[in-house]
């Protein structure tokens, strides 16, 4: 399990009261069950498309969440907050412990960048699926299909701010 995958609701109390309304409803949508976690959503979808994969290969930089060795493709599922996606969830600035969170998040962003670079150098094709993408299943499926069929790398971690 990727340590950066701590769901919002599992964090210590300081975070609890700094959530925006939007973020809170986003979190609530994920509390229903384990299977609604973005990573499971992606796994189930890729599996349903007939692809087989392995999980969290530690031998690879960043232990990608899904590894399709035969296709030389990897998929990461990233939490918007933790990996600083350029979306409303990624832009949330906690009111308390702001510096601490920022340091953690920036550390993740830098680690991601190094890992993606290393994987690319090893010839892997990479798709980063953002947590917020899993809210629109039809679009997510389209994005996964496009990556798996054409191997078009769709996106990477945005440039540092
Ligand atoms: Zn996002």
Backbone and ligand atoms as CSV (ligand in chain L), in Angstrom:
chain,resi,resn,atom,element,x,y,z
A,1,UNK,N,N,0.852,-1.200,0.000
A,1,UNK,CA,C,0.000,0.000,0.000
A,1,UNK,C,C,0.879,1.238,0.000
A,2,UNK,N,N,0.643,2.082,-0.940
A,2,UNK,CA,C,1.382,3.326,-1.030
A,2,UNK,C,C,1.057,4.206,0.179
A,3,UNK,N,N,2.064,4.597,0.950
A,3,UNK,CA,C,1.797,5.373,2.168
A,3,UNK,C,C,1.139,6.710,1.868
A,4,UNK,N,N,1.284,7.203,0.661
A,4,UNK,CA,C,0.665,8.487,0.341
A,4,UNK,C,C,-0.833,8.325,0.139
A,5,UNK,N,N,-1.291,7.067,0.240
A,5,UNK,CA,C,-2.694,6.809,-0.028
A,5,UNK,C,C,-3.585,6.894,1.199
A,6,UNK,N,N,-3.138,7.548,2.232
A,6,UNK,CA,C,-3.978,7.692,3.414
A,6,UNK,C,C,-5.199,8.516,3.021
A,7,UNK,N,N,-6.383,7.949,3.152
A,7,UNK,CA,C,-7.567,8.731,2.787
A,7,UNK,C,C,-7.712,9.928,3.728
A,8,UNK,N,N,-8.306,10.986,3.231
A,8,UNK,CA,C,-8.472,12.192,4.035
A,8,UNK,C,C,-9.067,11.879,5.407
A,9,UNK,N,N,-10.082,11.049,5.391
A,9,UNK,CA,C,-10.825,10.834,6.629
A,9,UNK,C,C,-10.021,10.083,7.680
A,10,UNK,N,N,-8.885,9.496,7.279
A,10,UNK,CA,C,-8.070,8.775,8.242
A,10,UNK,C,C,-7.013,9.661,8.894
A,11,UNK,N,N,-6.937,10.871,8.447
A,11,UNK,CA,C,-5.918,11.750,9.002
A,11,UNK,C,C,-6.304,12.214,10.392
A,12,UNK,N,N,-5.298,12.626,11.114
A,12,UNK,CA,C,-5.558,13.117,12.474
A,12,UNK,C,C,-6.462,14.345,12.424
A,13,UNK,N,N,-7.074,14.628,13.527
A,13,UNK,CA,C,-8.084,15.686,13.608
A,13,UNK,C,C,-7.724,17.045,12.991
A,14,UNK,N,N,-6.470,17.513,13.080
A,14,UNK,CA,C,-6.223,18.860,12.558
A,14,UNK,C,C,-6.786,19.085,11.154
A,15,UNK,N,N,-6.735,18.040,10.332
A,15,UNK,CA,C,-7.253,18.170,8.971
A,15,UNK,C,C,-8.771,18.270,8.936
A,16,UNK,N,N,-9.395,17.636,9.897
A,16,UNK,CA,C,-10.839,17.461,9.814
A,16,UNK,C,C,-11.596,18.772,9.630
A,17,UNK,N,N,-11.164,19.822,10.321
A,17,UNK,CA,C,-11.945,21.045,10.233
A,17,UNK,C,C,-11.412,22.026,9.191
A,18,UNK,N,N,-10.465,21.609,8.428
A,18,UNK,CA,C,-9.977,22.516,7.391
A,18,UNK,C,C,-10.512,22.143,6.012
A,19,UNK,N,N,-11.305,21.097,5.962
A,19,UNK,CA,C,-11.862,20.687,4.678
A,19,UNK,C,C,-12.863,21.703,4.139
A,20,UNK,N,N,-12.765,21.938,2.887
A,20,UNK,CA,C,-13.776,22.775,2.251
A,20,UNK,C,C,-15.019,21.921,2.082
A,21,UNK,N,N,-16.109,22.575,1.777
A,21,UNK,CA,C,-17.360,21.847,1.575
A,21,UNK,C,C,-17.210,20.848,0.424
A,22,UNK,N,N,-16.566,21.310,-0.623
A,22,UNK,CA,C,-16.372,20.444,-1.796
A,22,UNK,C,C,-15.554,19.213,-1.452
A,23,UNK,N,N,-14.506,19.468,-0.705
A,23,UNK,CA,C,-13.629,18.361,-0.357
A,23,UNK,C,C,-14.354,17.360,0.532
A,24,UNK,N,N,-15.158,17.915,1.437
A,24,UNK,CA,C,-15.871,17.046,2.350
A,24,UNK,C,C,-16.833,16.122,1.602
A,25,UNK,N,N,-17.538,16.679,0.642
A,25,UNK,CA,C,-18.496,15.832,-0.076
A,25,UNK,C,C,-17.741,14.820,-0.939
A,26,UNK,N,N,-16.575,15.227,-1.419
A,26,UNK,CA,C,-15.738,14.316,-2.198
A,26,UNK,C,C,-15.317,13.146,-1.308
A,27,UNK,N,N,-14.894,13.471,-0.096
A,27,UNK,CA,C,-14.499,12.417,0.844
A,27,UNK,C,C,-15.668,11.510,1.182
A,28,UNK,N,N,-16.799,12.117,1.425
A,28,UNK,CA,C,-17.972,11.336,1.794
A,28,UNK,C,C,-18.297,10.315,0.715
A,29,UNK,N,N,-18.110,10.720,-0.519
A,29,UNK,CA,C,-18.439,9.810,-1.614
A,29,UNK,C,C,-17.539,8.588,-1.592
A,30,UNK,N,N,-16.439,8.701,-0.869
A,30,UNK,CA,C,-15.478,7.597,-0.861
A,30,UNK,C,C,-15.594,6.732,0.374
A,31,UNK,N,N,-16.395,7.152,1.313
A,31,UNK,CA,C,-16.457,6.419,2.569
A,31,UNK,C,C,-17.341,5.173,2.465
A,32,UNK,N,N,-18.204,5.157,1.441
A,32,UNK,CA,C,-19.169,4.056,1.316
A,32,UNK,C,C,-18.563,2.668,1.415
A,33,UNK,N,N,-17.431,2.504,0.850
A,33,UNK,CA,C,-16.839,1.167,0.937
A,33,UNK,C,C,-15.461,1.152,0.334
A,34,UNK,N,N,-14.731,0.141,0.687
A,34,UNK,CA,C,-13.370,-0.025,0.234
A,34,UNK,C,C,-13.298,-0.004,-1.295
A,35,UNK,N,N,-14.272,-0.619,-1.915
A,35,UNK,CA,C,-14.237,-0.755,-3.363
A,35,UNK,C,C,-14.436,0.547,-4.113
A,36,UNK,N,N,-14.827,1.589,-3.399
A,36,UNK,CA,C,-14.994,2.863,-4.092
A,36,UNK,C,C,-13.670,3.629,-4.125
A,37,UNK,N,N,-12.658,3.084,-3.478
A,37,UNK,CA,C,-11.372,3.759,-3.507
A,37,UNK,C,C,-10.873,3.814,-4.947
A,38,UNK,N,N,-10.314,4.949,-5.329
A,38,UNK,CA,C,-9.895,5.127,-6.722
A,38,UNK,C,C,-9.056,3.977,-7.262
A,39,UNK,N,N,-8.155,3.477,-6.446
A,39,UNK,CA,C,-7.294,2.410,-6.947
A,39,UNK,C,C,-8.093,1.159,-7.311
A,40,UNK,N,N,-9.088,0.850,-6.511
A,40,UNK,CA,C,-9.909,-0.331,-6.798
A,40,UNK,C,C,-10.758,-0.116,-8.047
A,41,UNK,N,N,-11.236,1.112,-8.177
A,41,UNK,CA,C,-12.046,1.443,-9.352
A,41,UNK,C,C,-11.220,1.199,-10.621
A,42,UNK,N,N,-9.989,1.667,-10.591
A,42,UNK,CA,C,-9.119,1.530,-11.755
A,42,UNK,C,C,-8.784,0.061,-12.011
A,43,UNK,N,N,-8.438,-0.643,-10.949
A,43,UNK,CA,C,-8.124,-2.073,-11.093
A,43,UNK,C,C,-9.268,-2.833,-11.735
A,44,UNK,N,N,-10.460,-2.588,-11.206
A,44,UNK,CA,C,-11.625,-3.319,-11.685
A,44,UNK,C,C,-11.879,-3.022,-13.154
A,45,UNK,N,N,-11.694,-1.764,-13.509
A,45,UNK,CA,C,-11.956,-1.352,-14.882
A,45,UNK,C,C,-10.952,-1.960,-15.850
A,46,UNK,N,N,-9.679,-1.896,-15.476
A,46,UNK,CA,C,-8.632,-2.441,-16.351
A,46,UNK,C,C,-8.810,-3.959,-16.486
A,47,UNK,N,N,-9.131,-4.581,-15.382
A,47,UNK,CA,C,-9.367,-6.024,-15.387
A,47,UNK,C,C,-10.553,-6.352,-16.300
A,48,UNK,N,N,-11.593,-5.557,-16.189
A,48,UNK,CA,C,-12.793,-5.754,-17.010
A,48,UNK,C,C,-12.530,-5.601,-18.497
A,49,UNK,N,N,-11.489,-4.866,-18.841
A,49,UNK,CA,C,-11.134,-4.692,-20.250
A,49,UNK,C,C,-10.298,-5.862,-20.746
A,50,UNK,N,N,-10.027,-6.795,-19.849
A,50,UNK,CA,C,-9.321,-8.008,-20.255
A,50,UNK,C,C,-7.816,-7.957,-20.062
A,51,UNK,N,N,-7.325,-6.924,-19.427
A,51,UNK,CA,C,-5.886,-6.834,-19.185
A,51,UNK,C,C,-5.531,-7.453,-17.840
A,52,UNK,N,N,-4.389,-8.088,-17.812
A,52,UNK,CA,C,-3.912,-8.649,-16.556
A,52,UNK,C,C,-2.704,-7.840,-16.099
A,53,UNK,N,N,-2.603,-7.702,-14.807
A,53,UNK,CA,C,-1.544,-6.836,-14.280
A,53,UNK,C,C,-1.119,-7.310,-12.909
A,54,UNK,N,N,-0.029,-6.776,-12.467
A,54,UNK,CA,C,0.429,-7.047,-11.110
A,54,UNK,C,C,0.416,-5.742,-10.338
A,55,UNK,N,N,0.418,-5.895,-9.036
A,55,UNK,CA,C,0.258,-4.718,-8.196
A,55,UNK,C,C,1.546,-4.321,-7.492
A,56,UNK,N,N,1.765,-3.029,-7.413
A,56,UNK,CA,C,2.837,-2.478,-6.572
A,56,UNK,C,C,4.155,-3.229,-6.685
A,57,UNK,N,N,4.693,-3.286,-7.890
A,57,UNK,CA,C,5.992,-3.942,-8.040
A,57,UNK,C,C,7.058,-3.082,-7.391
A,58,UNK,N,N,7.588,-3.566,-6.305
A,58,UNK,CA,C,8.567,-2.765,-5.567
A,58,UNK,C,C,9.885,-2.640,-6.312
A,59,UNK,N,N,10.100,-3.568,-7.245
A,59,UNK,CA,C,11.338,-3.516,-8.003
A,59,UNK,C,C,11.366,-2.321,-8.954
A,60,UNK,N,N,10.216,-1.730,-9.208
A,60,UNK,CA,C,10.153,-0.599,-10.133
A,60,UNK,C,C,10.087,0.726,-9.376
A,61,UNK,N,N,10.672,1.774,-9.959
A,61,UNK,CA,C,10.644,3.076,-9.288
A,61,UNK,C,C,9.215,3.489,-8.947
A,62,UNK,N,N,9.009,3.843,-7.709
A,62,UNK,CA,C,7.700,4.329,-7.275
A,62,UNK,C,C,6.673,3.238,-7.025
A,63,UNK,N,N,7.046,1.953,-7.115
A,63,UNK,CA,C,6.094,0.834,-6.992
A,63,UNK,C,C,4.757,1.146,-7.651
A,64,UNK,N,N,4.722,1.173,-8.972
A,64,UNK,CA,C,3.478,1.547,-9.665
A,64,UNK,C,C,2.294,0.699,-9.189
A,65,UNK,N,N,1.121,1.308,-9.143
A,65,UNK,CA,C,-0.057,0.617,-8.621
A,65,UNK,C,C,-0.452,-0.569,-9.502
A,66,UNK,N,N,-0.416,-0.384,-10.800
A,66,UNK,CA,C,-0.696,-1.481,-11.719
A,66,UNK,C,C,0.478,-1.611,-12.693
A,67,UNK,N,N,0.937,-2.825,-12.888
A,67,UNK,CA,C,2.043,-3.059,-13.809
A,67,UNK,C,C,1.620,-4.078,-14.853
A,68,UNK,N,N,1.612,-3.645,-16.117
A,68,UNK,CA,C,1.275,-4.546,-17.213
A,68,UNK,C,C,2.578,-4.871,-17.925
A,69,UNK,N,N,3.270,-5.858,-17.379
A,69,UNK,CA,C,4.632,-6.135,-17.824
A,69,UNK,C,C,4.705,-6.467,-19.307
A,70,UNK,N,N,3.750,-7.253,-19.784
A,70,UNK,CA,C,3.782,-7.693,-21.174
A,70,UNK,C,C,3.672,-6.505,-22.131
A,71,UNK,N,N,2.955,-5.495,-21.707
A,71,UNK,CA,C,2.765,-4.305,-22.540
A,71,UNK,C,C,3.770,-3.210,-22.195
A,72,UNK,N,N,4.550,-3.500,-21.191
A,72,UNK,CA,C,5.522,-2.514,-20.692
A,72,UNK,C,C,4.828,-1.182,-20.366
A,73,UNK,N,N,3.762,-1.320,-19.602
A,73,UNK,CA,C,3.004,-0.141,-19.204
A,73,UNK,C,C,2.730,-0.179,-17.709
A,74,UNK,N,N,2.736,0.995,-17.128
A,74,UNK,CA,C,2.382,1.076,-15.712
A,74,UNK,C,C,1.330,2.163,-15.503
A,75,UNK,N,N,0.534,1.954,-14.474
A,75,UNK,CA,C,-0.484,2.930,-14.123
A,75,UNK,C,C,-0.328,3.306,-12.656
A,76,UNK,N,N,-0.284,4.594,-12.417
A,76,UNK,CA,C,-0.301,5.096,-11.050
A,76,UNK,C,C,-1.676,5.683,-10.786
A,77,UNK,N,N,-2.166,5.496,-9.589
A,77,UNK,CA,C,-3.408,6.162,-9.194
A,77,UNK,C,C,-3.035,7.136,-8.083
A,78,UNK,N,N,-3.171,8.394,-8.379
A,78,UNK,CA,C,-2.693,9.417,-7.452
A,78,UNK,C,C,-3.816,10.201,-6.789
A,79,UNK,N,N,-3.682,10.389,-5.500
A,79,UNK,CA,C,-4.604,11.253,-4.772
A,79,UNK,C,C,-4.327,12.700,-5.127
A,80,UNK,N,N,-5.375,13.439,-5.441
A,80,UNK,CA,C,-5.213,14.820,-5.913
A,80,UNK,C,C,-4.544,15.703,-4.867
A,81,UNK,N,N,-4.951,15.542,-3.628
A,81,UNK,CA,C,-4.381,16.370,-2.570
A,81,UNK,C,C,-2.907,16.039,-2.375
A,82,UNK,N,N,-2.612,14.776,-2.202
A,82,UNK,CA,C,-1.254,14.356,-1.863
A,82,UNK,C,C,-0.246,14.572,-2.972
A,83,UNK,N,N,-0.716,14.529,-4.206
A,83,UNK,CA,C,0.218,14.673,-5.317
A,83,UNK,C,C,0.016,15.992,-6.061
A,84,UNK,N,N,-0.715,16.884,-5.435
A,84,UNK,CA,C,-0.890,18.245,-5.942
A,84,UNK,C,C,-1.404,18.328,-7.377
A,85,UNK,N,N,-2.492,17.643,-7.613
A,85,UNK,CA,C,-3.108,17.765,-8.930
A,85,UNK,C,C,-3.586,19.199,-9.136
A,86,UNK,N,N,-3.580,19.642,-10.385
A,86,UNK,CA,C,-4.098,20.975,-10.675
A,86,UNK,C,C,-5.613,20.913,-10.819
A,87,UNK,N,N,-6.249,20.605,-9.730
A,87,UNK,CA,C,-7.707,20.589,-9.718
A,87,UNK,C,C,-8.121,21.164,-8.375
A,88,UNK,N,N,-9.415,21.281,-8.152
A,88,UNK,CA,C,-9.833,21.949,-6.916
A,88,UNK,C,C,-9.429,21.160,-5.669
A,89,UNK,N,N,-9.292,19.864,-5.801
A,89,UNK,CA,C,-8.890,19.053,-4.638
A,89,UNK,C,C,-7.390,19.174,-4.384
A,90,UNK,N,N,-6.651,19.288,-5.464
A,90,UNK,CA,C,-5.208,19.415,-5.344
A,90,UNK,C,C,-4.777,20.780,-4.850
A,91,UNK,N,N,-5.658,21.743,-5.034
A,91,UNK,CA,C,-5.296,23.109,-4.636
A,91,UNK,C,C,-5.720,23.462,-3.219
A,92,UNK,N,N,-6.341,22.523,-2.539
A,92,UNK,CA,C,-6.764,22.781,-1.157
A,92,UNK,C,C,-5.553,23.136,-0.305
A,93,UNK,N,N,-5.694,24.219,0.432
A,93,UNK,CA,C,-4.606,24.589,1.344
A,93,UNK,C,C,-5.096,24.467,2.777
A,94,UNK,N,N,-4.597,23.461,3.481
A,94,UNK,CA,C,-5.044,23.285,4.863
A,94,UNK,C,C,-4.758,24.532,5.687
A,95,UNK,N,N,-5.698,24.878,6.551
A,95,UNK,CA,C,-5.540,26.090,7.361
A,95,UNK,C,C,-4.573,25.871,8.521
A,96,UNK,N,N,-4.495,24.630,8.979
A,96,UNK,CA,C,-3.567,24.357,10.076
A,96,UNK,C,C,-2.440,23.467,9.578
A,97,UNK,N,N,-1.293,23.595,10.199
A,97,UNK,CA,C,-0.115,22.814,9.812
A,97,UNK,C,C,0.200,22.955,8.322
A,98,UNK,N,N,-0.113,24.102,7.781
A,98,UNK,CA,C,0.025,24.288,6.332
A,98,UNK,C,C,1.432,23.953,5.846
A,99,UNK,N,N,2.415,24.377,6.605
A,99,UNK,CA,C,3.792,24.149,6.164
A,99,UNK,C,C,4.134,22.670,6.126
A,100,UNK,N,N,3.677,21.970,7.157
A,100,UNK,CA,C,3.952,20.541,7.240
A,100,UNK,C,C,3.336,19.801,6.052
A,101,UNK,N,N,2.063,20.106,5.778
A,101,UNK,CA,C,1.394,19.435,4.659
A,101,UNK,C,C,2.051,19.787,3.339
A,102,UNK,N,N,2.411,21.053,3.227
A,102,UNK,CA,C,3.017,21.499,1.983
A,102,UNK,C,C,4.342,20.777,1.751
A,103,UNK,N,N,5.076,20.594,2.814
A,103,UNK,CA,C,6.370,19.920,2.708
A,103,UNK,C,C,6.176,18.461,2.258
A,104,UNK,N,N,5.204,17.811,2.873
A,104,UNK,CA,C,4.907,16.421,2.508
A,104,UNK,C,C,4.486,16.320,1.047
A,105,UNK,N,N,3.581,17.218,0.669
A,105,UNK,CA,C,3.053,17.162,-0.699
A,105,UNK,C,C,4.144,17.469,-1.712
A,106,UNK,N,N,4.959,18.476,-1.412
A,106,UNK,CA,C,6.029,18.832,-2.330
A,106,UNK,C,C,7.021,17.676,-2.454
A,107,UNK,N,N,7.242,16.995,-1.336
A,107,UNK,CA,C,8.117,15.825,-1.360
A,107,UNK,C,C,7.571,14.755,-2.285
A,108,UNK,N,N,6.260,14.558,-2.236
A,108,UNK,CA,C,5.619,13.576,-3.116
A,108,UNK,C,C,5.787,13.961,-4.584
A,109,UNK,N,N,5.558,15.237,-4.858
A,109,UNK,CA,C,5.647,15.717,-6.238
A,109,UNK,C,C,7.056,15.479,-6.786
A,110,UNK,N,N,8.041,15.781,-5.968
A,110,UNK,CA,C,9.423,15.609,-6.423
A,110,UNK,C,C,9.778,14.131,-6.602
A,111,UNK,N,N,9.300,13.315,-5.686
A,111,UNK,CA,C,9.534,11.877,-5.803
A,111,UNK,C,C,8.851,11.332,-7.059
A,112,UNK,N,N,7.621,11.776,-7.294
A,112,UNK,CA,C,6.893,11.337,-8.491
A,112,UNK,C,C,7.688,11.661,-9.750
A,113,UNK,N,N,8.200,12.867,-9.778
A,113,UNK,CA,C,8.921,13.303,-10.970
A,113,UNK,C,C,10.141,12.416,-11.212
A,114,UNK,N,N,10.862,12.132,-10.148
A,114,UNK,CA,C,12.049,11.264,-10.286
A,114,UNK,C,C,11.648,9.869,-10.749
A,115,UNK,N,N,10.586,9.341,-10.154
A,115,UNK,CA,C,10.153,7.983,-10.489
A,115,UNK,C,C,9.694,7.872,-11.941
A,116,UNK,N,N,8.913,8.849,-12.381
A,116,UNK,CA,C,8.413,8.808,-13.758
A,116,UNK,C,C,9.573,8.902,-14.748
A,117,UNK,N,N,10.511,9.735,-14.414
A,117,UNK,CA,C,11.679,9.905,-15.286
A,117,UNK,C,C,12.450,8.585,-15.387
A,118,UNK,N,N,12.643,7.954,-14.241
A,118,UNK,CA,C,13.383,6.686,-14.220
A,118,UNK,C,C,12.634,5.606,-14.996
A,119,UNK,N,N,11.322,5.562,-14.814
A,119,UNK,CA,C,10.529,4.556,-15.524
A,119,UNK,C,C,10.586,4.786,-17.039
A,120,UNK,N,N,10.472,6.022,-17.436
A,120,UNK,CA,C,10.531,6.340,-18.863
A,120,UNK,C,C,11.872,5.914,-19.441
A,121,UNK,N,N,12.918,6.174,-18.685
A,121,UNK,CA,C,14.262,5.806,-19.146
A,121,UNK,C,C,14.389,4.290,-19.302
A,122,UNK,N,N,13.594,3.553,-18.522
A,122,UNK,CA,C,13.613,2.089,-18.613
A,122,UNK,C,C,12.676,1.581,-19.702
A,123,UNK,N,N,12.022,2.493,-20.389
A,123,UNK,CA,C,11.164,2.115,-21.506
A,123,UNK,C,C,9.715,1.828,-21.152
A,124,UNK,N,N,9.316,2.204,-19.956
A,124,UNK,CA,C,7.923,1.990,-19.567
A,124,UNK,C,C,7.050,3.136,-20.036
A,125,UNK,N,N,5.839,2.787,-20.446
A,125,UNK,CA,C,4.843,3.822,-20.744
A,125,UNK,C,C,4.008,4.005,-19.490
A,126,UNK,N,N,3.690,5.252,-19.213
A,126,UNK,CA,C,3.080,5.589,-17.924
A,126,UNK,C,C,1.773,6.343,-18.070
A,127,UNK,N,N,0.814,5.916,-17.280
A,127,UNK,CA,C,-0.415,6.706,-17.157
A,127,UNK,C,C,-0.610,7.036,-15.685
A,128,UNK,N,N,-0.792,8.318,-15.401
A,128,UNK,CA,C,-1.150,8.717,-14.047
A,128,UNK,C,C,-2.654,8.989,-14.033
A,129,UNK,N,N,-3.362,8.178,-13.283
A,129,UNK,CA,C,-4.798,8.385,-13.123
A,129,UNK,C,C,-5.008,9.212,-11.869
A,130,UNK,N,N,-5.652,10.337,-12.006
A,130,UNK,CA,C,-5.929,11.187,-10.850
A,130,UNK,C,C,-7.225,10.750,-10.191
A,131,UNK,N,N,-7.185,10.813,-8.890
A,131,UNK,CA,C,-8.347,10.474,-8.059
A,131,UNK,C,C,-9.647,11.109,-8.581
A,132,UNK,N,N,-9.575,12.384,-8.963
A,132,UNK,CA,C,-10.796,13.080,-9.394
A,132,UNK,C,C,-11.338,12.505,-10.710
A,133,UNK,N,N,-10.492,11.865,-11.502
A,133,UNK,CA,C,-10.947,11.252,-12.744
A,133,UNK,C,C,-11.919,10.114,-12.479
A,134,UNK,N,N,-11.780,9.486,-11.323
A,134,UNK,CA,C,-12.589,8.296,-11.070
A,134,UNK,C,C,-14.037,8.670,-10.764
A,135,UNK,N,N,-14.316,9.954,-10.710
A,135,UNK,CA,C,-15.703,10.379,-10.469
A,135,UNK,C,C,-16.537,10.266,-11.738
A,136,UNK,N,N,-15.880,10.310,-12.883
A,136,UNK,CA,C,-16.593,10.169,-14.152
A,136,UNK,C,C,-16.126,8.866,-14.794
A,137,UNK,N,N,-16.900,7.812,-14.522
A,137,UNK,CA,C,-16.451,6.479,-14.937
A,137,UNK,C,C,-16.320,6.315,-16.445
A,138,UNK,N,N,-17.252,6.928,-17.170
A,138,UNK,CA,C,-17.228,6.778,-18.625
A,138,UNK,C,C,-15.952,7.397,-19.200
A,139,UNK,N,N,-15.636,8.567,-18.700
A,139,UNK,CA,C,-14.446,9.256,-19.188
A,139,UNK,C,C,-13.180,8.526,-18.746
A,140,UNK,N,N,-13.225,8.014,-17.545
A,140,UNK,CA,C,-12.072,7.266,-17.039
A,140,UNK,C,C,-11.804,6.055,-17.920
A,141,UNK,N,N,-12.879,5.364,-18.263
A,141,UNK,CA,C,-12.738,4.175,-19.106
A,141,UNK,C,C,-12.115,4.540,-20.455
A,142,UNK,N,N,-12.564,5.667,-20.985
A,142,UNK,CA,C,-12.041,6.150,-22.254
A,142,UNK,C,C,-10.530,6.418,-22.150
A,143,UNK,N,N,-10.159,7.058,-21.057
A,143,UNK,CA,C,-8.752,7.399,-20.863
A,143,UNK,C,C,-7.901,6.150,-20.696
A,144,UNK,N,N,-8.411,5.190,-19.953
A,144,UNK,CA,C,-7.673,3.947,-19.742
A,144,UNK,C,C,-7.538,3.192,-21.056
A,145,UNK,N,N,-8.646,3.121,-21.776
A,145,UNK,CA,C,-8.657,2.391,-23.030
A,145,UNK,C,C,-7.651,2.992,-24.010
A,146,UNK,N,N,-7.666,4.296,-24.090
A,146,UNK,CA,C,-6.764,4.978,-24.997
A,146,UNK,C,C,-5.305,4.692,-24.640
A,147,UNK,N,N,-5.002,4.696,-23.372
A,147,UNK,CA,C,-3.636,4.407,-22.940
A,147,UNK,C,C,-3.277,2.954,-23.209
A,148,UNK,N,N,-4.179,2.044,-22.884
A,148,UNK,CA,C,-3.871,0.624,-23.002
A,148,UNK,C,C,-3.819,0.159,-24.456
A,149,UNK,N,N,-4.663,0.760,-25.285
A,149,UNK,CA,C,-4.697,0.329,-26.681
A,149,UNK,C,C,-3.619,0.998,-27.528
A,150,UNK,N,N,-3.464,2.302,-27.357
A,150,UNK,CA,C,-2.509,3.030,-28.198
A,150,UNK,C,C,-1.173,3.263,-27.507
A,151,UNK,N,N,-1.189,3.166,-26.204
A,151,UNK,CA,C,0.047,3.434,-25.471
A,151,UNK,C,C,0.382,4.907,-25.431
A,152,UNK,N,N,-0.622,5.730,-25.663
A,152,UNK,CA,C,-0.383,7.167,-25.613
A,152,UNK,C,C,-0.227,7.595,-24.152
A,153,UNK,N,N,0.958,8.060,-23.822
A,153,UNK,CA,C,1.064,8.566,-22.453
A,153,UNK,C,C,0.218,9.832,-22.369
A,154,UNK,N,N,-0.710,9.832,-21.434
A,154,UNK,CA,C,-1.684,10.914,-21.423
A,154,UNK,C,C,-1.242,12.112,-20.626
A,155,UNK,N,N,-0.657,11.851,-19.501
A,155,UNK,CA,C,-0.256,13.015,-18.702
A,155,UNK,C,C,0.810,12.595,-17.721
A,156,UNK,N,N,1.409,13.530,-17.145
A,156,UNK,CA,C,2.365,13.268,-16.076
A,156,UNK,C,C,2.072,14.261,-14.983
A,157,UNK,N,N,2.837,14.183,-13.964
A,157,UNK,CA,C,2.673,15.148,-12.881
A,157,UNK,C,C,2.945,16.540,-13.452
A,158,UNK,N,N,2.090,17.500,-13.122
A,158,UNK,CA,C,2.327,18.856,-13.651
A,158,UNK,C,C,3.644,19.437,-13.135
A,159,UNK,N,N,4.117,20.404,-13.859
A,159,UNK,CA,C,5.368,21.074,-13.488
A,159,UNK,C,C,5.240,21.697,-12.098
A,160,UNK,N,N,6.357,21.814,-11.421
A,160,UNK,CA,C,6.305,22.383,-10.053
A,160,UNK,C,C,5.846,23.825,-10.054
A,161,UNK,N,N,5.242,24.202,-8.976
A,161,UNK,CA,C,4.788,25.584,-8.851
A,161,UNK,C,C,5.704,26.326,-7.895
L,1,ZN,ZN,ZN,-7.663,16.030,-9.297
